[in-house]
């Protein structure tokens, strides 16, 4: 039996963050990953010359945990414009961040996305939220949902249905905005202050960069864990046995529950991402396109190759369409229905789009934990767990929980 002072199970962002900080402290470890690559949900498939992220994902460049760990220059981050196109019965309504594009301040102020009072309420909550610490924003809110918070702040039904539900509902994968309002406040702060980006070589470049900086031989992929014992003995699926002085479970929520003998969580927000290619972009605005119609199979659309040309071969465009929740359609039938709907948006040229691939992600996002500002990460004296499901569903939380576990193990602050 091989013995290690620290073994981390799971090489998603949380496990990679924990490993990175352990390496900084000179603490030896072994990082086990069940699949053939690192990243967990943060991964990219190279398919027929295209970069297909595992579901529509973006990276908020101002996330504080990411700034501690990542080399942004090496990631070659490419930014969306700050705002959105909102589908209307006829055409689209453009909403942009007026402070980032000052020439559009008055058109945005006078746009039909909500009432004038709604626009000033956005400025008011921004003045409260943006200067606040992340810890304060994430403090327990007594179960107040995003929808209840927006109603409490006096926002009109029009702006909730036209903007907040399609935009933040698209982030949460929750069009009814049942998601906790403390997570809404956190996201509002970072969408207001951060560039919304993609790494030039796909979202997987983020975990790949972290993994590349770890000590040689410290990661074992294709090493799924079959069982644990209470004294941290690990049995791999191939029968190999390992022993950890300290064990860190950095898997997703379902895998962690299986390893720990807990009841698996049932509440996940799910999404389906369908990719198409076309000879030209259907919209070159570099804005995310939102659909307020929750009955549609098109909830949001983006053109990643307009953000980073490396996402598609030369002369081609890559189009990403997200469908949130259950739809009961096969990938082929969903693609057909998406194209039929999008003909009403972009015309008959959609008929020439070529279907590439579908990713159905049933456990795309976990719910926000009851106390996201102070996640419970220590199980017993020599066993920890980390992951965004223990705090709030974001890349920042995954990186943060990994750091906090590393701090607990090493006794150092990073």
ABEGO torsion letter per residue (X at the ends): XBBBABBBBEABAAAAAAAAAAAAAGBBBBBBBABABBGEABBBBBBGGBBBBBEBBBBBAABAAAAAABBAAAAGBBBBBBEBBBBBABEBBBBBBAAABAAAAAAAAABAABBAAAAAAAAAAAAAAAABBAAAAABBAGGBBAAAAAAAAGBBAAAAAAAAAAAAAAAAGBAAGABBAAAAAAAAAAAAABBBBBBAAEAAAAAAAAAAABBBGABBBGBBBABBBAAGBBBBAAGBBBBBABBBBABBAAAAAAAAGBBBBABBBBBBBBBBBBABBABAAGBBBBBABAABABABBBBAAAABAAABBBGBBBBBBBBBEBAGBBAAAAAAAAAAAAAAAAEAAAAABBBABBBBBABABBBBBABAABBBABABAABBBBEAAABBBBAAAAAAAAAAAAAAAAGBBX
